[in-house]
Amino acid sequence: MKKRISAVITLIFFVLAAMAQVIPNGVYVIKYTESPSYVLTMKDNKTTDGNQVVVNEWQNKTSQMWEVENLAGGAIILRSVANKKLVINSKNNRLANDALIVTSSYTGINRQKWVPEQHSNGSYVLMMSENKNFCLELKDGTVNAKNNGTVELWSTHKCNHQQWTFENVEGSSTPDSNSTSTSTSPTTTKPTDSNSGSTNTTTKPTDNNSGSTSTSSSTQHEGNVYIIKSAGDPNFVISIDGKPSNHKRLVIQKNRKADAQKWRLTHEKDDTYALRSLLDENFVISINDQLRGFLWLSEFKGSDLERWKAVKMQNGNYMLLLSKDQNRAIDIEGATYEENRGLQIYGRHNDLNQQWIMERVDGTSSTTSTTTTTTKPSNNNSGSTNTTTKPSNSNSGSTTTTTKPSNNNSGSTNTTTKPSNSNSGSTSSTSSTQHEGNIYIIKTSGDPNFVITVDGKPSNHKRLVIQKNRKADAQKWRLTREKDGSYILRSLLDENFVISINDQLRGFLWLSEYKGSDLERWKAVKMDNGNYVLLLTKDQERAIDVEAATYEENRGVQLYGRHDGPNQQWIMERVNK
């Protein structure tokens, strides 16, 4: 009897231990979350003690695979599959910013142990067990043309370039053996949004303030032909690069209105659609039976790997979800909009690189624009409204005229004309004296309810965050012009304190007492849509950015490589006359 009780207790212990594992024991590819085709790799595929760990493109090698071994207290070891004597740690066991990450023989010291912390997007921050103020980071958040992005130890900010995705490849040396691509996407998925094809309103907010969705009418698109534009950059559309054939990989390309960029939607069972190439309608958009990797064409067989659910967002864009697993969506690899960038299947997160503008190109004229008028509340607190007239989804070169209240409290209006259906990245520099001495609340374009805020009294190295707009002085900034046309952003709480960044030009923004440094000066660049990008004068490839494009109370404001997304665009609301 005692033996049975002991066995039961032992079993319970092991079950509880397994449940406590943040990342279960197993073999993984560790992907850089922002660009998942890049993974942690032993440099030059060398499996020697002291060899550097870098970020490189997936090459299907064991030097890119890591065995997770859970220890007591929530820590893990990351052991090389290519040489299991070696684990990831910092070079010479240094515990400091810029310490290179290498592999070395396991000795059991705490500096070879890591504590994973999971984010809401499913990725992980890997903090050093001995001191969680340090974590694994891809230096500058970039990989160069030769790959080999440097991985280092850095202060834990939990920002984008400190986030990693773990893809389990247990029992296989080829994580995506059926895919024609050299990159795979994580198999870790989020809880289903529903058990049917319908959607709920608790999905993650998108970069354009519309997280909730509604399923499209089951026959709304039946038989119609569309160009499918990326909402992240509508200049790019889903394309076939060449003649249709089995396993022909799909990409995005600039819109040429070619037949290789047109798709007929035919209604299939379960309110799903087949997306048929207009070049040859026997070929449809499909995915391999492992439900991961890049999309391709296949001859239509009626499989649930060839059927897609078109789910309409409140902003009018669509998500294209795989019928077989509606937690997976058509996604632009790395959210990068460039010629021949791959299309992949990826865990649903509702961001712009998973949203699509369905431009119908049959049944309506492609050169004639009809208009719709919408009235919506303005971005200020007056009772006035914005009236927007915009063309229908056509190929017309017509323009959108928007009349909206100015960013002050008067009833006057500003009229701007801009291209239709565009998240244009083109910019025009502001007048050098436009903002001189004026006071602004600086709203994020991604969710204008949130504004740049000082959380407490001004002091050196006081970190900046976004908070809900309370119109408090802690949320107001006076812009004073410098000789080179740049601006100082001074806190209205104490104008001796200004928005600044550290001399390494990365990480979170903070306040500092004004010294006239070029780390304190910002270029306000106006976008075609009227928003602003705020660029560091010292390096105008870096912009003020909402961390991880997540709009919530006390989310950090950071300096990040310029990409002109909604989390780098700002609405300058003037609050003085």
C-alpha positions as a printed NumPy array, in Angstrom:
array([[  0.   ,   0.   ,   0.   ],
       [  2.801,   2.394,   0.921],
       [  4.504,   1.642,  -2.395],
       [  1.315,   2.516,  -4.284],
       [  0.931,   5.789,  -2.399],
       [  4.578,   6.597,  -3.069],
       [  4.126,   5.843,  -6.778],
       [  1.052,   8.08 ,  -6.946],
       [  2.884,  10.925,  -5.198],
       [  5.815,  10.53 ,  -7.576],
       [  3.458,  10.612, -10.567],
       [  1.712,  13.735,  -9.261],
       [  5.108,  15.384,  -8.733],
       [  6.162,  14.735, -12.319],
       [  2.798,  15.917, -13.691],
       [  3.013,  19.144, -11.703],
       [  6.619,  19.639, -12.792],
       [  5.634,  19.221, -16.447],
       [  2.761,  21.684, -16.038],
       [  5.17 ,  24.224, -14.538],
       [  7.412,  24.153, -17.596],
       [  7.024,  27.4  , -19.552],
       [  8.699,  25.749, -22.553],
       [  8.395,  21.931, -22.392],
       [ 11.502,  19.797, -22.742],
       [ 12.213,  19.094, -26.393],
       [ 14.163,  20.092, -29.49 ],
       [ 13.435,  23.532, -30.947],
       [ 14.375,  26.002, -33.616],
       [ 14.607,  29.397, -31.882],
       [ 13.355,  32.072, -34.273],
       [ 13.764,  35.821, -34.185],
       [ 10.094,  36.736, -33.798],
       [ 10.186,  39.841, -35.998],
       [ 11.663,  37.884, -38.924],
       [ 10.955,  34.188, -38.344],
       [ 13.058,  32.923, -41.254],
       [ 16.096,  33.891, -39.123],
       [ 17.066,  31.554, -36.274],
       [ 19.705,  31.127, -33.558],
       [ 22.686,  29.415, -35.209],
       [ 26.192,  28.325, -34.273],
       [ 28.326,  30.662, -36.385],
       [ 29.643,  29.022, -39.579],
       [ 27.936,  25.842, -38.295],
       [ 30.985,  25.166, -36.075],
       [ 30.264,  23.022, -33.035],
       [ 33.264,  24.052, -30.956],
       [ 33.587,  25.436, -27.455],
       [ 33.506,  29.25 , -27.457],
       [ 31.965,  29.577, -30.925],
       [ 29.685,  32.59 , -31.33 ],
       [ 25.893,  32.224, -31.532],
       [ 24.385,  34.375, -34.293],
       [ 21.085,  34.843, -36.106],
       [ 21.159,  33.321, -39.573],
       [ 18.67 ,  32.178, -42.188],
       [ 17.195,  28.735, -41.615],
       [ 19.36 ,  26.161, -43.455],
       [ 17.944,  22.945, -42.014],
       [ 21.099,  22.151, -39.994],
       [ 21.47 ,  20.669, -36.508],
       [ 23.686,  23.646, -35.625],
       [ 20.408,  25.621, -35.692],
       [ 18.545,  23.315, -33.294],
       [ 18.513,  23.539, -29.516],
       [ 17.378,  21.146, -26.821],
       [ 15.416,  22.742, -23.992],
       [ 16.146,  21.135, -20.63 ],
       [ 14.037,  22.365, -17.713],
       [ 15.625,  22.79 , -14.286],
       [ 14.206,  23.475, -10.862],
       [ 12.978,  27.023, -10.256],
       [ 11.746,  27.676, -13.79 ],
       [ 15.163,  27.987, -15.464],
       [ 16.147,  26.175, -18.646],
       [ 19.361,  25.132, -20.388],
       [ 19.644,  25.618, -24.162],
       [ 21.804,  22.718, -25.312],
       [ 23.134,  22.373, -28.875],
       [ 21.692,  19.404, -30.773],
       [ 24.869,  19.302, -32.881],
       [ 27.067,  18.927, -29.783],
       [ 25.166,  18.226, -26.577],
       [ 28.149,  19.1  , -24.403],
       [ 27.663,  22.736, -25.4  ],
       [ 25.078,  25.193, -24.054],
       [ 24.295,  28.852, -24.69 ],
       [ 25.883,  31.405, -22.366],
       [ 27.752,  34.72 , -22.488],
       [ 31.373,  34.881, -23.63 ],
       [ 33.775,  34.437, -20.692],
       [ 30.638,  34.346, -18.502],
       [ 30.403,  38.149, -18.656],
       [ 27.313,  39.736, -17.14 ],
       [ 27.193,  43.096, -18.923],
       [ 25.638,  44.884, -21.873],
       [ 27.233,  43.931, -25.217],
       [ 28.552,  40.581, -23.89 ],
       [ 28.579,  38.245, -26.896],
       [ 26.562,  35.027, -26.766],
       [ 28.536,  31.823, -27.393],
       [ 28.333,  28.079, -26.79 ],
       [ 30.516,  26.557, -24.088],
       [ 30.811,  23.297, -22.195],
       [ 28.133,  22.932, -19.536],
       [ 29.422,  23.4  , -15.995],
       [ 26.135,  24.107, -14.205],
       [ 26.784,  27.762, -13.356],
       [ 23.785,  30.109, -13.296],
       [ 25.125,  32.112, -16.222],
       [ 24.38 ,  29.109, -18.431],
       [ 20.752,  29.058, -17.333],
       [ 17.893,  31.132, -18.722],
       [ 14.435,  32.051, -17.464],
       [ 11.834,  32.291, -20.276],
       [  8.977,  34.765, -19.964],
       [  6.161,  34.452, -22.471],
       [  4.52 ,  37.444, -24.162],
       [  0.886,  37.686, -25.233],
       [  1.986,  37.173, -28.869],
       [  3.419,  33.742, -27.97 ],
       [  7.087,  34.781, -28.13 ],
       [  9.579,  34.613, -25.251],
       [ 12.152,  36.843, -23.586],
       [ 15.138,  34.78 , -22.377],
       [ 16.463,  36.324, -19.173],
       [ 19.676,  35.21 , -17.466],
       [ 18.882,  33.135, -14.387],
       [ 21.562,  34.816, -12.271],
       [ 20.302,  38.323, -13.074],
       [ 17.004,  38.799, -14.884],
       [ 17.921,  42.383, -15.711],
       [ 19.896,  40.893, -18.63 ],
       [ 18.521,  38.903, -21.543],
       [ 19.275,  37.625, -25.048],
       [ 18.973,  40.339, -27.705],
       [ 19.578,  40.622, -31.445],
       [ 21.925,  43.606, -31.641],
       [ 20.143,  46.638, -33.148],
       [ 17.285,  44.337, -34.134],
       [ 18.833,  43.8  , -37.569],
       [ 20.497,  41.12 , -39.65 ],
       [ 22.961,  42.314, -42.252],
       [ 23.327,  41.238, -45.874],
       [ 25.747,  38.494, -44.856],
       [ 23.285,  37.294, -42.205],
       [ 25.193,  36.48 , -38.991],
       [ 23.211,  38.978, -36.911],
       [ 25.011,  39.472, -33.603],
       [ 23.333,  38.06 , -30.494],
       [ 24.359,  39.653, -27.228],
       [ 23.428,  40.163, -23.611],
       [ 21.551,  43.392, -22.95 ],
       [ 19.426,  45.095, -20.32 ],
       [ 15.965,  43.537, -20.275],
       [ 13.408,  45.832, -21.916],
       [ 11.227,  43.078, -23.433],
       [ 11.167,  45.018, -26.702],
       [ 10.892,  43.532, -30.204],
       [ 14.544,  42.604, -30.668],
       [ 14.522,  40.652, -27.394],
       [ 11.67 ,  38.356, -28.431],
       [ 12.123,  34.776, -29.652],
       [  9.722,  32.13 , -30.944],
       [ 10.268,  28.446, -30.156],
       [  9.256,  25.927, -32.82 ],
       [  9.265,  22.323, -31.67 ],
       [ 11.047,  20.007, -34.121],
       [ 11.226,  16.954, -31.855],
       [ 12.04 ,  13.801, -33.77 ],
       [ 12.747,  15.534, -37.073],
       [ 15.835,  17.11 , -38.562],
       [ 13.692,  18.881, -41.171],
       [ 11.145,  21.183, -39.497],
       [  9.367,  21.755, -42.801],
       [ 10.354,  18.83 , -44.988],
       [  7.32 ,  19.151, -47.251],
       [  7.767,  22.84 , -47.929],
       [  9.639,  24.253, -50.889],
       [ 10.822,  27.175, -48.796],
       [ 13.839,  27.41 , -46.565],
       [ 11.857,  29.105, -43.821],
       [  9.194,  27.798, -41.526],
       [  6.682,  29.464, -39.287],
       [  6.063,  28.639, -35.636],
       [  3.723,  25.772, -34.852],
       [  2.768,  27.323, -31.535],
       [ -0.777,  28.626, -31.828],
       [ -3.045,  30.772, -29.721],
       [ -6.409,  29.625, -28.346],
       [ -9.052,  29.443, -31.026],
       [-11.167,  32.528, -31.434],
       [-14.211,  30.283, -31.634],
       [-15.148,  26.698, -32.214],
       [-17.034,  27.442, -35.374],
       [-16.024,  29.637, -38.25 ],
       [-17.516,  32.674, -36.546],
       [-15.448,  35.221, -34.694],
       [-15.654,  37.071, -31.419],
       [-14.817,  40.591, -30.329],
       [-12.021,  39.688, -27.934],
       [ -9.294,  39.35 , -30.555],
       [ -6.033,  41.256, -30.167],
       [ -6.419,  44.891, -31.302],
       [ -4.837,  45.602, -34.656],
       [ -2.543,  48.496, -35.521],
       [ -5.563,  50.428, -36.758],
       [ -7.8  ,  50.227, -33.7  ],
       [-10.065,  47.501, -35.048],
       [ -9.57 ,  44.188, -33.331],
       [-13.078,  42.798, -33.617],
       [-14.2  ,  40.933, -36.692],
       [-17.323,  39.757, -38.432],
       [-17.524,  36.819, -40.804],
       [-18.254,  37.714, -44.402],
       [-21.451,  36.63 , -46.085],
       [-21.104,  33.062, -47.305],
       [-21.747,  34.071, -50.915],
       [-20.529,  37.663, -50.853],
       [-17.476,  37.021, -53.04 ],
       [-18.836,  34.089, -55.078],
       [-17.336,  34.048, -58.584],
       [-15.883,  37.548, -58.32 ],
       [-12.309,  38.367, -59.326],
       [-10.09 ,  40.299, -56.934],
       [ -6.663,  41.819, -56.56 ],
       [ -5.695,  41.079, -52.953],
       [ -3.729,  44.006, -51.511],
       [ -1.762,  43.999, -48.274],
       [ -3.233,  46.411, -45.717],
       [  0.333,  46.978, -44.476],
       [  1.272,  48.493, -47.848],
       [ -1.492,  48.451, -50.479],
       [  1.075,  48.902, -53.248],
       [  1.891,  45.194, -52.791],
       [ -0.472,  42.376, -53.793],
       [ -0.542,  38.576, -53.744],
       [  1.187,  37.382, -56.936],
       [  2.41 ,  34.339, -58.841],
       [  5.985,  34.808, -59.989],
       [  5.752,  32.902, -63.277],
       [  3.391,  30.329, -64.798],
       [  1.057,  28.334, -62.528],
       [  2.354,  24.909, -61.504],
       [  2.177,  22.626, -58.495],
       [  4.19 ,  23.977, -55.555],
       [  4.761,  27.339, -57.274],
       [  5.532,  29.622, -54.33 ],
       [  3.412,  32.754, -53.781],
       [  4.885,  36.185, -53.091],
       [  3.917,  39.831, -52.88 ],
       [  4.831,  42.148, -55.748],
       [  4.048,  45.697, -56.744],
       [  0.551,  45.922, -58.22 ],
       [  0.754,  45.712, -62.023],
       [ -2.92 ,  44.688, -62.402],
       [ -1.676,  41.587, -64.209],
       [ -3.642,  38.331, -64.401],
       [ -0.913,  36.755, -62.257],
       [ -2.204,  39.055, -59.497],
       [ -5.922,  38.314, -59.907],
       [ -7.893,  35.669, -58.045],
       [-11.395,  34.292, -58.54 ],
       [-13.157,  33.309, -55.323],
       [-15.457,  30.304, -55.657],
       [-17.706,  29.339, -52.784],
       [-16.987,  25.895, -51.318],
       [-18.544,  23.96 , -48.448],
       [-18.589,  25.339, -44.891],
       [-18.813,  28.959, -46.12 ],
       [-15.212,  28.853, -47.34 ],
       [-13.621,  29.905, -50.608],
       [-11.109,  28.517, -53.055],
       [ -8.758,  31.266, -54.329],
       [ -8.218,  30.408, -58.005],
       [ -5.506,  31.954, -60.176],
       [ -6.939,  33.822, -63.141],
       [ -4.003,  32.53 , -65.207],
       [ -5.33 ,  28.967, -64.772],
       [ -8.322,  28.42 , -62.531],
       [ -7.407,  24.796, -61.935],
       [ -4.659,  26.13 , -59.638],
       [ -5.54 ,  27.453, -56.178],
       [ -3.758,  28.908, -53.137],
       [ -2.793,  26.048, -50.833],
       [ -0.501,  24.965, -47.988],
       [  1.376,  21.764, -47.132],
       [ -0.179,  19.172, -44.818],
       [  2.05 ,  20.269, -41.92 ],
       [  0.158,  23.602, -41.915],
       [  3.278,  25.705, -41.9  ],
       [  5.773,  27.375, -44.191],
       [  5.205,  29.298, -47.401],
       [  2.022,  29.263, -49.476],
       [  2.03 ,  27.74 , -52.932],
       [ -0.242,  26.829, -55.832],
       [ -1.703,  23.363, -56.193],
       [ -4.153,  21.786, -58.599],
       [ -7.542,  21.929, -56.932],
       [ -8.641,  18.678, -55.254],
       [-11.207,  20.077, -52.82 ],
       [ -8.938,  19.558, -49.807],
       [ -9.368,  21.617, -46.633],
       [ -5.773,  22.762, -47.244],
       [ -7.123,  24.679, -50.272],
       [-10.107,  26.383, -48.637],
       [-10.053,  29.745, -46.856],
       [-12.405,  31.667, -44.597],
       [-12.736,  35.365, -45.504],
       [-13.329,  37.184, -42.205],
       [-14.172,  40.868, -42.416],
       [-12.666,  43.28 , -39.884],
       [-14.535,  46.33 , -38.614],
       [-12.134,  48.506, -40.641],
       [-13.278,  46.799, -43.861],
       [-10.127,  44.722, -44.372],
       [-10.187,  40.927, -44.448],
       [ -8.359,  38.113, -42.69 ],
       [ -7.888,  34.973, -44.809],
       [ -7.949,  32.012, -42.417],
       [ -7.181,  28.397, -43.268],
       [-10.392,  26.357, -43.15 ],
       [ -8.611,  23.41 , -41.497],
       [ -7.199,  25.569, -38.684],
       [ -8.72 ,  29.014, -38.285],
       [ -6.013,  30.042, -35.831],
       [ -3.72 ,  30.318, -38.881],
       [ -3.831,  33.142, -41.41 ],
       [ -2.201,  34.211, -44.668],
       [  0.712,  36.375, -43.525],
       [  3.549,  38.379, -45.113],
       [  6.858,  36.996, -43.887],
       [  8.517,  39.319, -41.375],
       [  5.894,  42.048, -42.052],
       [  8.307,  43.296, -44.718],
       [  6.863,  44.874, -47.86 ],
       [  9.282,  44.317, -50.709],
       [  9.335,  42.694, -54.137],
       [  9.006,  38.872, -54.033],
       [  8.652,  38.692, -50.246],
       [  7.194,  35.302, -49.309],
       [  3.625,  34.599, -48.194],
       [  3.31 ,  32.131, -45.343],
       [  0.777,  30.528, -43.07 ],
       [  1.234,  31.862, -39.54 ],
       [ -0.518,  31.969, -36.178],
       [ -3.332,  34.502, -36.299],
       [ -2.558,  37.828, -34.618],
       [ -4.635,  40.31 , -36.7  ],
       [ -1.76 ,  42.72 , -37.457],
       [ -1.555,  44.597, -40.749],
       [  0.602,  41.958, -42.429],
       [ -2.361,  39.591, -41.982],
       [ -5.011,  42.027, -43.188],
       [ -6.006,  42.276, -46.845],
       [ -7.879,  44.781, -48.993],
       [-10.098,  42.888, -51.451],
       [-10.222,  45.025, -54.613],
       [-12.839,  43.686, -56.979],
       [-11.776,  43.947, -60.614],
       [-14.707,  42.364, -62.387],
       [-18.313,  43.506, -62.641],
       [-17.316,  47.113, -62.013],
       [-15.284,  49.56 , -64.05 ],
       [-11.6  ,  49.608, -63.118],
       [-11.284,  53.227, -64.203],
       [-14.427,  54.771, -62.734],
       [-14.644,  55.6  , -59.075],
       [-17.797,  55.753, -57.008],
       [-17.727,  57.463, -53.646],
       [-18.894,  56.687, -50.17 ],
       [-19.198,  59.165, -47.331],
       [-18.591,  58.273, -43.711],
       [-18.96 ,  60.5  , -40.69 ],
       [-16.955,  59.749, -37.578],
       [-15.944,  61.55 , -34.384],
       [-12.909,  63.78 , -34.651],
       [ -9.724,  63.173, -32.677],
       [-10.496,  66.015, -30.305],
       [-13.182,  66.531, -27.743],
       [-15.382,  68.878, -29.671],
       [-18.717,  67.784, -30.992],
       [-17.557,  68.321, -34.559],
       [-17.124,  65.466, -37.017],
       [-14.811,  64.41 , -39.827],
       [-16.404,  63.741, -43.19 ],
       [-14.345,  61.496, -45.46 ],
       [-15.127,  60.94 , -49.113],
       [-13.202,  58.084, -50.667],
       [-13.307,  56.076, -53.859],
       [-14.52 ,  52.491, -54.002],
       [-11.985,  49.68 , -54.261],
       [-11.023,  50.312, -57.877],
       [ -7.835,  50.959, -59.766],
       [ -8.709,  54.559, -60.249],
       [ -6.08 ,  57.185, -59.731],
       [ -8.661,  59.436, -58.127],
       [ -8.039,  61.037, -54.765],
       [ -9.606,  61.127, -51.336],
       [-10.56 ,  64.482, -49.868],
       [-10.788,  64.574, -46.092],
       [-12.219,  67.482, -44.141],
       [-11.411,  67.382, -40.476],
       [-11.153,  69.779, -37.539],
       [ -7.731,  71.25 , -36.917],
       [ -5.757,  69.967, -33.933],
       [ -6.934,  72.778, -31.711],
       [-10.151,  73.513, -29.933],
       [-11.571,  75.875, -32.517],
       [-14.268,  74.911, -34.949],
       [-12.097,  75.646, -37.967],
       [-11.25 ,  72.883, -40.427],
       [ -8.294,  71.763, -42.509],
       [ -8.747,  70.169, -45.931],
       [ -6.157,  67.766, -47.299],
       [ -6.058,  65.746, -50.49 ],
       [ -4.249,  62.409, -50.532],
       [ -4.121,  59.227, -52.608],
       [ -6.912,  56.716, -52.017],
       [ -6.412,  53.298, -50.382],
       [ -2.888,  54.125, -49.323],
       [ -0.803,  53.763, -46.205],
       [  1.716,  55.841, -48.059],
       [  5.172,  56.012, -46.622],
       [  6.041,  59.067, -48.676],
       [  6.794,  62.119, -46.588],
       [  7.307,  65.828, -46.78 ],
       [  9.365,  67.747, -44.259],
       [  7.509,  70.106, -41.995],
       [  7.994,  73.837, -42.147],
       [ 11.005,  74.663, -40.021],
       [  8.95 ,  76.999, -37.81 ],
       [  5.575,  75.248, -37.965],
       [  5.582,  73.966, -34.384],
       [  7.859,  76.574, -32.768],
       [  6.843,  77.192, -29.135],
       [  3.495,  75.413, -29.457],
       [  2.26 ,  72.86 , -26.949],
       [  1.026,  69.458, -28.118],
       [ -0.467,  66.249, -26.895],
       [  1.255,  63.559, -28.996],
       [ -1.192,  60.752, -29.827],
       [ -0.223,  57.433, -31.323],
       [ -1.816,  56.89 , -34.714],
       [ -2.2  ,  53.19 , -33.856],
       [ -4.718,  54.093, -31.119],
       [ -5.274,  57.844, -30.609],
       [ -6.655,  57.187, -27.115],
       [ -3.024,  56.715, -26.011],
       [ -0.466,  59.535, -25.79 ],
       [  3.192,  60.004, -24.831],
       [  3.314,  60.491, -21.056],
       [  5.728,  61.089, -18.176],
       [  4.733,  58.61 , -15.465],
       [  5.509,  60.695, -12.375],
       [  7.667,  63.733, -11.695],
       [ 10.323,  64.665, -14.284],
       [ 13.82 ,  63.428, -13.462],
       [ 16.886,  62.212, -15.311],
       [ 16.323,  58.796, -16.914],
       [ 12.583,  58.871, -16.156],
       [ 11.224,  56.387, -18.694],
       [  8.479,  57.467, -21.092],
       [  5.323,  55.453, -21.696],
       [  1.941,  55.715, -23.379],
       [ -1.139,  56.214, -21.247],
       [ -4.797,  56.994, -21.876],
       [ -5.221,  60.676, -22.727],
       [ -6.179,  62.609, -19.573],
       [ -5.059,  65.986, -20.992],
       [ -2.719,  66.252, -18.009],
       [  0.437,  68.388, -18.051],
       [  2.426,  65.136, -17.86 ],
       [  1.066,  64.473, -21.374],
       [  1.847,  67.875, -22.89 ],
       [  5.015,  68.85 , -24.75 ],
       [  6.341,  72.228, -25.881],
       [  8.294,  72.089, -29.149],
       [ 11.175,  74.544, -29.393],
       [ 13.075,  74.859, -32.636],
       [ 16.835,  74.399, -32.952],
       [ 19.173,  75.93 , -35.57 ],
       [ 19.162,  72.865, -37.838],
       [ 15.359,  72.819, -38.105],
       [ 14.963,  70.068, -35.521],
       [ 12.879,  70.332, -32.358],
       [ 13.323,  69.816, -28.623],
       [ 10.315,  68.119, -26.973],
       [ 10.052,  69.722, -23.511],
       [  7.828,  68.395, -20.728],
       [  5.264,  70.958, -19.662],
       [  5.749,  69.737, -16.075],
       [  9.31 ,  71.091, -16.166],
       [ 10.645,  72.454, -19.436],
       [ 14.235,  71.822, -18.377],
       [ 13.503,  68.144, -19.043],
       [ 13.294,  66.887, -22.63 ],
       [ 12.732,  63.623, -24.504],
       [ 16.082,  61.913, -25.054],
       [ 17.788,  58.584, -25.79 ],
       [ 20.998,  56.922, -24.568],
       [ 24.234,  57.307, -26.543],
       [ 23.904,  53.79 , -27.946],
       [ 20.803,  54.946, -29.844],
       [ 18.532,  52.138, -28.778],
       [ 16.157,  51.033, -26.055],
       [ 13.495,  53.021, -24.265],
       [ 13.167,  56.804, -24.376],
       [ 13.582,  58.811, -21.208],
       [ 13.7  ,  62.351, -19.896],
       [ 17.002,  64.152, -19.431],
       [ 17.942,  67.655, -18.356],
       [ 18.516,  69.649, -21.528],
       [ 22.162,  69.953, -22.595],
       [ 21.777,  70.729, -26.287],
       [ 22.937,  67.241, -27.337],
       [ 21.954,  65.721, -30.661],
       [ 20.454,  62.891, -28.585],
       [ 17.759,  65.394, -27.549],
       [ 16.781,  66.746, -30.976],
       [ 14.038,  65.375, -33.203],
       [ 12.948,  65.887, -36.8  ],
       [  9.16 ,  66.094, -37.249],
       [  8.432,  64.609, -40.693],
       [  4.895,  64.918, -41.983],
       [  3.303,  61.948, -43.768],
       [  0.871,  62.272, -46.658],
       [ -1.936,  61.251, -44.271],
       [ -1.208,  64.217, -41.964],
       [  0.453,  62.208, -39.209],
       [  4.076,  62.718, -38.164],
       [  7.094,  60.47 , -37.783],
       [  9.51 ,  61.733, -35.113],
       [ 13.084,  60.907, -36.159],
       [ 16.251,  61.214, -34.099],
       [ 18.327,  64.005, -35.683],
       [ 21.56 ,  62.067, -35.05 ],
       [ 20.274,  59.056, -37.014],
       [ 17.175,  59.681, -39.087],
       [ 16.75 ,  55.972, -39.791],
       [ 15.495,  55.677, -36.189],
       [ 12.067,  56.791, -34.992],
       [  9.993,  57.123, -31.835],
       [  8.024,  53.853, -31.652],
       [  5.402,  52.216, -29.401],
       [  6.984,  48.993, -28.176],
       [  5.646,  45.903, -29.989],
       [  2.812,  48.015, -31.49 ],
       [  0.802,  47.239, -28.347],
       [ -1.533,  49.929, -27.088],
       [ -2.002,  49.537, -23.353],
       [ -1.415,  51.53 , -20.18 ],
       [  2.288,  52.149, -19.431],
       [  3.588,  50.422, -22.567],
       [  7.118,  51.668, -23.256],
       [  8.091,  54.214, -25.906],
       [ 11.327,  53.23 , -27.631],
       [ 13.735,  54.199, -30.392],
       [ 13.498,  51.758, -33.279],
       [ 14.453,  51.375, -36.924],
       [ 12.163,  53.484, -39.072],
       [  9.374,  51.594, -40.866],
       [  6.561,  54.201, -40.81 ],
       [  3.999,  51.791, -39.336],
       [  1.06 ,  53.12 , -37.261],
       [  3.064,  52.615, -34.05 ],
       [  5.638,  55.097, -35.426],
       [  3.103,  57.656, -36.622],
       [  1.881,  60.404, -34.293],
       [ -1.048,  62.808, -34.307],
       [  0.135,  66.21 , -33.077],
       [ -2.832,  67.753, -31.245],
       [ -2.111,  71.384, -30.502],
       [ -3.507,  72.458, -27.142],
       [ -2.478,  76.125, -27.11 ],
       [ -3.594,  78.855, -29.495]])
